[in-house]
């Protein structure tokens, strides 16, 4: 049986999709994946002659949640893992809106708060 929520994790050329029946289950898995990625993913500064991109300006990995099936799905939001290991939560899909973490809140907790309210 296909899950109602789909987690897509992209790291470089690798893409992995996992389905879940409930949003809390999907968010728990997203939290575990983001924690792992943030601990190990690092990118060097990229120099393209006219401009440099520091590690904190690069998205090294992304974990994104969608609701529905593969054909008709609605992007809910996700977390970008930057090249320096920092994270940034957002809601939406094509039109992303950043979710600001409150004091002592992680990006994943901020995303959970935004999606569960």
Backbone as JSON Lines, residues from 0, in Angstrom:
{"i":0,"aa":"X","n":[0.84,-1.18,0.0],"ca":[0.0,0.0,0.0],"c":[0.88,1.24,0.0]}
{"i":1,"aa":"X","n":[0.61,2.16,-0.87],"ca":[1.39,3.39,-0.96],"c":[1.05,4.31,0.2]}
{"i":2,"aa":"X","n":[2.07,5.04,0.66],"ca":[1.85,5.96,1.76],"c":[1.26,7.27,1.27]}
{"i":3,"aa":"X","n":[0.7,7.97,2.18],"ca":[0.08,9.25,1.85],"c":[1.12,10.37,1.79]}
{"i":4,"aa":"X","n":[2.23,10.21,2.5],"ca":[3.3,11.22,2.52],"c":[4.56,10.62,1.94]}
{"i":5,"aa":"X","n":[5.24,11.4,1.12],"ca":[6.46,10.91,0.48],"c":[7.63,11.8,0.85]}
{"i":6,"aa":"X","n":[8.69,11.18,1.34],"ca":[9.94,11.87,1.66],"c":[10.92,11.6,0.54]}
{"i":7,"aa":"X","n":[11.45,12.67,-0.04],"ca":[12.46,12.55,-1.09],"c":[13.75,13.16,-0.57]}
{"i":8,"aa":"X","n":[14.82,12.37,-0.57],"ca":[16.12,12.84,-0.09],"c":[17.07,12.87,-1.27]}
{"i":9,"aa":"X","n":[17.63,14.05,-1.53],"ca":[18.58,14.22,-2.63],"c":[19.93,14.61,-2.05]}
{"i":10,"aa":"X","n":[20.94,13.84,-2.44],"ca":[22.32,14.15,-2.06],"c":[23.17,13.91,-3.3]}
{"i":11,"aa":"X","n":[23.64,15.0,-3.89],"ca":[24.39,14.86,-5.14],"c":[23.5,14.2,-6.18]}
{"i":12,"aa":"X","n":[24.01,13.19,-6.88],"ca":[23.21,12.52,-7.91],"c":[22.24,11.48,-7.35]}
{"i":13,"aa":"X","n":[22.35,11.16,-6.06],"ca":[21.49,10.12,-5.46],"c":[20.15,10.7,-5.03]}
{"i":14,"aa":"X","n":[19.09,10.0,-5.37],"ca":[17.74,10.38,-4.96],"c":[17.07,9.16,-4.36]}
{"i":15,"aa":"X","n":[16.5,9.33,-3.18],"ca":[15.81,8.23,-2.52],"c":[14.42,8.69,-2.11]}
{"i":16,"aa":"X","n":[13.42,7.86,-2.35],"ca":[12.04,8.18,-1.99],"c":[11.49,7.1,-1.07]}
{"i":17,"aa":"X","n":[10.81,7.56,-0.01],"ca":[10.21,6.65,0.95],"c":[8.81,7.16,1.26]}
{"i":18,"aa":"X","n":[7.83,6.25,1.33],"ca":[6.45,6.62,1.6],"c":[6.07,6.31,3.04]}
{"i":19,"aa":"X","n":[5.2,7.15,3.6],"ca":[4.74,6.98,4.98],"c":[3.24,7.2,5.04]}
{"i":20,"aa":"X","n":[2.6,6.58,6.0],"ca":[1.14,6.7,6.15],"c":[0.76,8.0,6.85]}
{"i":21,"aa":"X","n":[1.61,8.48,7.76],"ca":[1.26,9.68,8.53],"c":[2.35,10.73,8.44]}
{"i":22,"aa":"X","n":[1.96,11.97,8.65],"ca":[2.91,13.08,8.64],"c":[3.94,12.97,9.77]}
{"i":23,"aa":"X","n":[3.54,12.62,11.01],"ca":[4.55,12.48,12.06],"c":[5.63,11.44,11.75]}
{"i":24,"aa":"X","n":[5.23,10.32,11.14],"ca":[6.22,9.3,10.74],"c":[7.19,9.87,9.71]}
{"i":25,"aa":"X","n":[6.65,10.58,8.73],"ca":[7.49,11.17,7.68],"c":[8.43,12.21,8.26]}
{"i":26,"aa":"X","n":[7.94,13.03,9.19],"ca":[8.78,14.05,9.82],"c":[9.86,13.44,10.7]}
{"i":27,"aa":"X","n":[9.55,12.33,11.37],"ca":[10.56,11.64,12.18],"c":[11.7,11.12,11.3]}
{"i":28,"aa":"X","n":[11.36,10.54,10.16],"ca":[12.39,10.04,9.24],"c":[13.17,11.2,8.64]}
{"i":29,"aa":"X","n":[12.49,12.28,8.29],"ca":[13.17,13.47,7.77],"c":[14.17,13.98,8.8]}
{"i":30,"aa":"X","n":[13.79,14.02,10.06],"ca":[14.69,14.48,11.13],"c":[15.94,13.61,11.21]}
{"i":31,"aa":"X","n":[15.77,12.3,11.12],"ca":[16.91,11.38,11.18],"c":[17.83,11.57,9.98]}
{"i":32,"aa":"X","n":[17.25,11.7,8.79],"ca":[18.05,11.88,7.59],"c":[18.81,13.2,7.6]}
{"i":33,"aa":"X","n":[18.14,14.28,8.0],"ca":[18.78,15.6,8.03],"c":[19.9,15.62,9.05]}
{"i":34,"aa":"X","n":[19.68,15.0,10.18],"ca":[20.73,14.93,11.21],"c":[21.97,14.22,10.68]}
{"i":35,"aa":"X","n":[21.78,13.1,10.0],"ca":[22.89,12.36,9.4],"c":[23.6,13.2,8.34]}
{"i":36,"aa":"X","n":[22.84,13.8,7.45],"ca":[23.42,14.61,6.37],"c":[24.19,15.8,6.92]}
{"i":37,"aa":"X","n":[23.62,16.5,7.88],"ca":[24.27,17.69,8.44],"c":[25.58,17.34,9.14]}
{"i":38,"aa":"X","n":[25.67,16.13,9.69],"ca":[26.88,15.72,10.39],"c":[28.02,15.33,9.44]}
{"i":39,"aa":"X","n":[27.69,14.9,8.22],"ca":[28.74,14.39,7.35],"c":[28.93,15.12,6.02]}
{"i":40,"aa":"X","n":[27.95,15.88,5.57],"ca":[28.05,16.55,4.27],"c":[28.84,17.84,4.4]}
{"i":41,"aa":"X","n":[29.91,17.96,3.64],"ca":[30.7,19.18,3.59],"c":[31.08,19.45,2.14]}
{"i":42,"aa":"X","n":[31.08,20.71,1.77],"ca":[31.46,21.12,0.42],"c":[32.52,22.2,0.51]}
{"i":43,"aa":"X","n":[33.5,22.18,-0.4],"ca":[34.51,23.25,-0.42],"c":[33.93,24.49,-1.11]}
{"i":44,"aa":"X","n":[34.62,25.59,-0.96],"ca":[34.24,26.81,-1.68],"c":[34.41,26.56,-3.18]}
{"i":45,"aa":"X","n":[33.44,27.01,-3.96],"ca":[33.47,26.85,-5.41],"c":[33.85,28.2,-6.01]}
{"i":46,"aa":"X","n":[34.88,28.18,-6.85],"ca":[35.35,29.4,-7.49],"c":[35.11,29.28,-8.99]}
{"i":47,"aa":"X","n":[34.26,30.18,-9.52],"ca":[33.97,30.15,-10.97],"c":[34.55,31.4,-11.65]}
{"i":48,"aa":"X","n":[35.69,31.82,-11.18],"ca":[36.45,32.96,-11.7],"c":[35.8,34.31,-11.39]}
{"i":49,"aa":"X","n":[34.55,34.5,-11.75],"ca":[33.89,35.78,-11.51],"c":[33.2,35.85,-10.16]}
{"i":50,"aa":"X","n":[33.04,34.71,-9.52],"ca":[32.33,34.68,-8.25],"c":[32.72,33.43,-7.46]}
{"i":51,"aa":"X","n":[32.65,33.54,-6.14],"ca":[32.9,32.4,-5.27],"c":[31.63,32.07,-4.5]}
{"i":52,"aa":"X","n":[31.42,30.77,-4.29],"ca":[30.29,30.3,-3.51],"c":[30.85,29.57,-2.28]}
{"i":53,"aa":"X","n":[30.67,30.17,-1.12],"ca":[31.12,29.58,0.13],"c":[30.26,28.37,0.46]}
{"i":54,"aa":"X","n":[30.75,27.47,1.3],"ca":[29.97,26.28,1.66],"c":[28.56,26.61,2.18]}
{"i":55,"aa":"X","n":[28.42,27.7,2.93],"ca":[27.09,28.04,3.47],"c":[26.15,28.6,2.42]}
{"i":56,"aa":"X","n":[26.63,28.84,1.2],"ca":[25.79,29.32,0.11],"c":[25.37,28.19,-0.84]}
{"i":57,"aa":"X","n":[25.84,26.98,-0.57],"ca":[25.56,25.84,-1.43],"c":[24.59,24.88,-0.76]}
{"i":58,"aa":"X","n":[23.63,24.37,-1.51],"ca":[22.75,23.32,-0.99],"c":[23.4,21.99,-1.35]}
{"i":59,"aa":"X","n":[23.88,21.3,-0.34],"ca":[24.58,20.03,-0.56],"c":[23.61,18.85,-0.58]}
{"i":60,"aa":"X","n":[22.49,18.98,0.12],"ca":[21.49,17.91,0.17],"c":[20.14,18.53,0.51]}
{"i":61,"aa":"X","n":[19.09,17.82,0.16],"ca":[17.74,18.32,0.43],"c":[16.85,17.15,0.81]}
{"i":62,"aa":"X","n":[16.04,17.34,1.84],"ca":[15.02,16.38,2.23],"c":[13.68,17.1,2.1]}
{"i":63,"aa":"X","n":[12.8,16.57,1.25],"ca":[11.55,17.26,0.94],"c":[10.36,16.34,1.14]}
{"i":64,"aa":"X","n":[9.28,16.89,1.71],"ca":[8.05,16.15,1.94],"c":[6.98,16.58,0.95]}
{"i":65,"aa":"X","n":[6.22,15.59,0.47],"ca":[5.07,15.86,-0.39],"c":[3.91,15.0,0.1]}
{"i":66,"aa":"X","n":[2.71,15.47,-0.18],"ca":[1.51,14.74,0.2],"c":[0.82,14.26,-1.07]}
{"i":67,"aa":"X","n":[0.39,13.01,-1.07],"ca":[-0.31,12.46,-2.23],"c":[0.56,11.46,-2.97]}
{"i":68,"aa":"X","n":[0.08,11.06,-4.14],"ca":[0.79,10.07,-4.95],"c":[1.88,10.69,-5.8]}
{"i":69,"aa":"X","n":[2.5,9.87,-6.62],"ca":[3.58,10.36,-7.48],"c":[3.08,11.3,-8.56]}
{"i":70,"aa":"X","n":[1.92,11.01,-9.11],"ca":[1.41,11.83,-10.2],"c":[0.79,13.12,-9.67]}
{"i":71,"aa":"X","n":[-0.11,13.01,-8.74],"ca":[-0.75,14.18,-8.15],"c":[-0.28,14.33,-6.71]}
{"i":72,"aa":"X","n":[0.73,15.14,-6.53],"ca":[1.23,15.37,-5.18],"c":[1.35,16.87,-4.94]}
{"i":73,"aa":"X","n":[1.37,17.21,-3.67],"ca":[1.49,18.61,-3.26],"c":[2.7,18.72,-2.35]}
{"i":74,"aa":"X","n":[3.66,19.55,-2.76],"ca":[4.86,19.74,-1.94],"c":[4.48,20.45,-0.65]}
{"i":75,"aa":"X","n":[4.92,19.91,0.47],"ca":[4.63,20.5,1.77],"c":[5.77,21.39,2.25]}
{"i":76,"aa":"X","n":[6.99,20.91,2.07],"ca":[8.17,21.64,2.53],"c":[9.33,20.69,2.71]}
{"i":77,"aa":"X","n":[10.39,21.2,3.31],"ca":[11.56,20.37,3.51],"c":[12.66,21.12,4.21]}
{"i":78,"aa":"X","n":[13.84,20.52,4.18],"ca":[15.02,21.12,4.82],"c":[16.19,21.0,3.86]}
{"i":79,"aa":"X","n":[16.86,22.12,3.62],"ca":[18.09,22.13,2.85],"c":[19.27,22.0,3.79]}
{"i":80,"aa":"X","n":[20.21,21.13,3.44],"ca":[21.46,20.99,4.19],"c":[22.52,21.7,3.37]}
{"i":81,"aa":"X","n":[23.12,22.69,3.96],"ca":[24.12,23.49,3.25],"c":[25.49,22.83,3.33]}
{"i":82,"aa":"X","n":[26.41,23.32,2.52],"ca":[27.74,22.75,2.42],"c":[28.58,22.82,3.68]}
{"i":83,"aa":"X","n":[28.17,23.68,4.63],"ca":[28.9,23.76,5.9],"c":[28.2,22.97,7.01]}
{"i":84,"aa":"X","n":[27.12,22.25,6.67],"ca":[26.39,21.45,7.65],"c":[25.22,22.18,8.28]}
{"i":85,"aa":"X","n":[25.05,23.46,7.98],"ca":[23.9,24.18,8.52],"c":[22.64,23.77,7.75]}
{"i":86,"aa":"X","n":[21.49,24.03,8.34],"ca":[20.22,23.63,7.74],"c":[19.26,24.81,7.66]}
{"i":87,"aa":"X","n":[18.33,24.72,6.73],"ca":[17.32,25.75,6.55],"c":[16.02,25.08,6.15]}
{"i":88,"aa":"X","n":[14.97,25.32,6.94],"ca":[13.66,24.75,6.66],"c":[12.86,25.69,5.76]}
{"i":89,"aa":"X","n":[11.96,25.1,4.98],"ca":[11.1,25.89,4.12],"c":[9.77,25.16,3.93]}
{"i":90,"aa":"X","n":[8.74,25.91,3.58],"ca":[7.46,25.32,3.21],"c":[7.26,25.59,1.72]}
{"i":91,"aa":"X","n":[6.39,24.81,1.12],"ca":[6.12,24.97,-0.31],"c":[7.02,24.1,-1.16]}
{"i":92,"aa":"X","n":[6.88,24.27,-2.46],"ca":[7.68,23.49,-3.4],"c":[8.44,24.41,-4.32]}
{"i":93,"aa":"X","n":[7.82,24.77,-5.43],"ca":[8.47,25.68,-6.38],"c":[8.63,27.06,-5.74]}
{"i":94,"aa":"X","n":[7.57,27.53,-5.12],"ca":[7.64,28.8,-4.38],"c":[7.9,28.49,-2.92]}
{"i":95,"aa":"X","n":[9.15,28.5,-2.57],"ca":[9.55,28.17,-1.2],"c":[9.5,29.4,-0.31]}
{"i":96,"aa":"X","n":[9.09,29.16,0.91],"ca":[9.07,30.22,1.91],"c":[9.84,29.71,3.12]}
{"i":97,"aa":"X","n":[10.87,30.43,3.51],"ca":[11.69,30.01,4.64],"c":[10.9,29.96,5.93]}
{"i":98,"aa":"X","n":[11.23,29.0,6.77],"ca":[10.62,28.89,8.09],"c":[11.7,29.22,9.1]}
{"i":99,"aa":"X","n":[11.51,30.3,9.8],"ca":[12.51,30.74,10.76],"c":[12.4,29.93,12.04]}
{"i":100,"aa":"X","n":[13.53,29.41,12.47],"ca":[13.58,28.64,13.71],"c":[13.52,29.59,14.9]}
{"i":101,"aa":"X","n":[12.7,29.24,15.86],"ca":[12.62,30.02,17.09],"c":[13.81,29.69,17.97]}
{"i":102,"aa":"X","n":[13.94,30.42,19.04],"ca":[15.05,30.22,19.99],"c":[15.14,28.75,20.41]}
{"i":103,"aa":"X","n":[16.31,28.2,20.32],"ca":[16.65,26.81,20.67],"c":[15.84,25.77,19.88]}
{"i":104,"aa":"X","n":[15.36,26.12,18.7],"ca":[14.61,25.21,17.85],"c":[15.47,24.85,16.64]}
{"i":105,"aa":"X","n":[15.5,23.58,16.26],"ca":[16.23,23.18,15.06],"c":[15.38,23.46,13.83]}
{"i":106,"aa":"X","n":[15.99,23.37,12.67],"ca":[15.25,23.57,11.42],"c":[14.15,22.54,11.26]}
{"i":107,"aa":"X","n":[14.42,21.31,11.66],"ca":[13.42,20.25,11.55],"c":[12.25,20.53,12.5]}
{"i":108,"aa":"X","n":[12.53,20.98,13.7],"ca":[11.47,21.32,14.64],"c":[10.64,22.49,14.12]}
{"i":109,"aa":"X","n":[11.3,23.45,13.47],"ca":[10.58,24.59,12.88],"c":[9.66,24.11,11.76]}
{"i":110,"aa":"X","n":[10.15,23.2,10.92],"ca":[9.34,22.65,9.85],"c":[8.15,21.88,10.42]}
{"i":111,"aa":"X","n":[8.39,21.08,11.44],"ca":[7.32,20.31,12.08],"c":[6.24,21.26,12.61]}
{"i":112,"aa":"X","n":[6.67,22.32,13.27],"ca":[5.73,23.32,13.8],"c":[4.9,23.93,12.68]}
{"i":113,"aa":"X","n":[5.55,24.28,11.57],"ca":[4.86,24.91,10.44],"c":[3.87,23.96,9.77]}
{"i":114,"aa":"X","n":[4.22,22.69,9.67],"ca":[3.36,21.75,8.96],"c":[2.25,21.15,9.82]}
{"i":115,"aa":"X","n":[2.46,21.08,11.11],"ca":[1.46,20.45,11.98],"c":[0.47,21.46,12.54]}
{"i":116,"aa":"X","n":[0.61,22.73,12.22],"ca":[-0.36,23.71,12.73],"c":[-1.38,24.06,11.7]}
